[in-house]
Structure formats: structure tokens, C-alpha cells
Amino acid sequence: MRMQSTSLKTLGPQGAKLVTMLHERSRVVFRLEDVRDITGLSETSARSFVRKLVDRGVATRLKPGLYVLVPFELGRERQYSGNPLVVAREIMRGEEHYLSHATAMEIHGMTTQPQLVVMVSSPKPRRPVTALGVEFRFVRCRREHLFGLTEHWVTKQEKVRVSDLERTIIDGLKQPKHCGGLTEVAKGLWMRRQDVNADRLVQYAERIGIGAVTRRLGFLLETYELAAAPTLERLRAGLTATYVRLDPVLPAEGKRLRRWRIQLNIEPEELRAVVRT
């Protein structure tokens, strides 16, 4: 990957050195420490230097002390595949987190639609961040719910933490709004049905301990015939008399299914159609 020489010339010797070294170190996302290390500047001078780069559009500030080189400086032949996932990791560096919901669904091949938003779950609340033309949204989760996670290699050198297949489904059933709705979660479940471990899904649902998740999981496993009767009975055993909407994003309408204490506000035919596509 070569950078445009004209772009480097307009940066001045110190700016050109910084951009060149950052690329050589594969640090498109970089920190103030990287600037100080490469330029030898003091912290105050380094902050002033980076501020000028941001003002000139060479870099974008993600959060205090964390920056990303703008795409133009990478040249016309730049490849940005996977970089938003690395940016998410760098934004959360040092804090517990994992890529979740629609982002995890895309990583696990559970969707056919490209995702324009990167979803990150973390115990610490955060405001959305936009960088590289991508919005990063943060979902708060309990610290004790940081389980069912795995590593995903974005490139040969970079890896990120993401919910595993079963945990991705559980998160989708808990908060369908972050996945495009319950129907999208159902499609993802069906697409990966050969690889889903039903027992692990039940274990995760029990560990999360949310009745709505148990109801939605049981209903979908039964609808798509992905679990044996004992597994379904295990889920039903803990249900209370309360009814919940199949998709909390949609209005409370449709008939009630007593077996799973669920209100079918999505036409069953729509869910069955997934199997035929």
C-alpha cells in the first residue's frame, strides 16, 4: 500500500514522518503515545501537533488521546476491510467489551445485509462515536453477563472480541432492536442452524435469566424444530403467567400463544417463510 507522495509533501517533514511510520507499524488507529514515540515531542507539544493534523483533516479524533488517520491519506488503493472493528477495539481499549448484536451477526454469517453501524456491548455507558463514515453504538450490559465470548481475526495481525454464535442469538432475542428486529434474528438462527448448539442456547438463556428471552428462544426453537422435546420442556418449566411480545419493537397486537406465554405480533407465516428462502 503506497501513500500519495503529494499528500506527504504537504504535511511537512514531521507530519510526513508520523504518517509514514504509523502506516509502517499498521497503526491507522493511533494514540498520543505513538505520536510522542515517533516524533520525540513532549506531551504538550504532541497534543498541539495532533490538533493541527486534525484541523487539517489528516486525522480524526475518536476520543481523548485516540485518533484515526483519515482514508484520503491512505491513497487511492487503500483497503479498509475490517478496520471499523479494529477502531471499535481501540475505542474500548482497556475496558471490558465485545462486539455484539447486528455486528456479531454479520461476523457469524447470520445476515445478508452489510451493517453500517458497529455495535459494542460493555458494562460502562458510552455515547455514540462516528469515524471513517461508520457509527459506533454502545449497549450497556451487566458485568456478570460478559460470557459466551470468542476471538475473531479481522486480519492476519488483528483480532477482536465478539459474542459467540449462541450468545449472539441470545443478545438478539433480548434486544431485537439492535439487530433489525426479531425477524432478522430468526433468519440468522435459521441460516446457522447446522452449527447452533441448542443446549448451549438454553444454558445461556438460563444464565441471562430474562423471561422474554426464554419465551422467544423456546418459540423459535420449536417453530424451526431445532431442539428436542426435553429441551423445550426445560425452557417452559420456568415460565411465569406474564405474556411478552414476540418482537418488542412492534406494537402489542396479534393472538396470544399460551404454550410460550407470547403475543405473536409477527405473522407466523413470515417466520416460516425464512425456511423456504
C-alpha positions, 0 to 999 in steps of 0.5 A: 500500500503506497501513500500519495507522495503529494499528500506527504509533501504537504504535511511537512517533514514531521507530519510526513514522518508520523504518517509514514511510520504509523502506516509502517507499524499498521497503526491507522488507529493511533494514540498520543503515545505513538505520536510522542514515540515517533516524533520525540515531542513532549506531551504538550507539544504532541497534543498541539501537533495532533490538533493541527493534523486534525484541523487539517483533516489528516486525522480524526479524533475518536476520543481523548488521546485516540485518533484515526488517520483519515482514508484520503491519506491512505491513497487511492488503493487503500483497503479498509476491510475490517478496520471499523472493528479494529477502531471499535477495539481501540475505542474500548481499549482497556475496558471490558467489551465485545462486539455484539448484536447486528455486528456479531451477526454479520461476523457469524454469517447470520445476515445478508445485509452489510451493517453500517453501524458497529455495535459494542456491548460493555458494562460502562455507558458510552455515547455514540462515536462516528469515524471513517463514515461508520457509527459506533453504538454502545449497549450497556450490559451487566458485568456478570453477563460478559460470557459466551465470548470468542476471538475473531481475526479481522486480519492476519495481525488483528483480532477482536472480541465478539459474542459467540454464535449462541450468545449472539442469538441470545443478545438478539432475542433480548434486544431485537432492536439492535439487530433489525428486529426479531425477524432478522434474528430468526433468519440468522438462527435459521441460516446457522442452524447446522452449527447452533448448539441448542443446549448451549442456547438454553444454558445461556438463556438460563444464565441471562435469566430474562423471561422474554428471552426464554419465551422467544428462544423456546418459540423459535426453537420449536417453530424451526424444530431445532431442539428436542422435546426435553429441551423445550420442556426445560425452557417452559418449566420456568415460565411465569403467567406474564405474556411478552411480545414476540418482537418488542419493537412492534406494537402489542397486537396479534393472538396470544400463544399460551404454550410460550406465554407470547403475543405473536405480533409477527405473522407466523407465516413470515417466520416460516417463510425464512425456511423456504428462502 
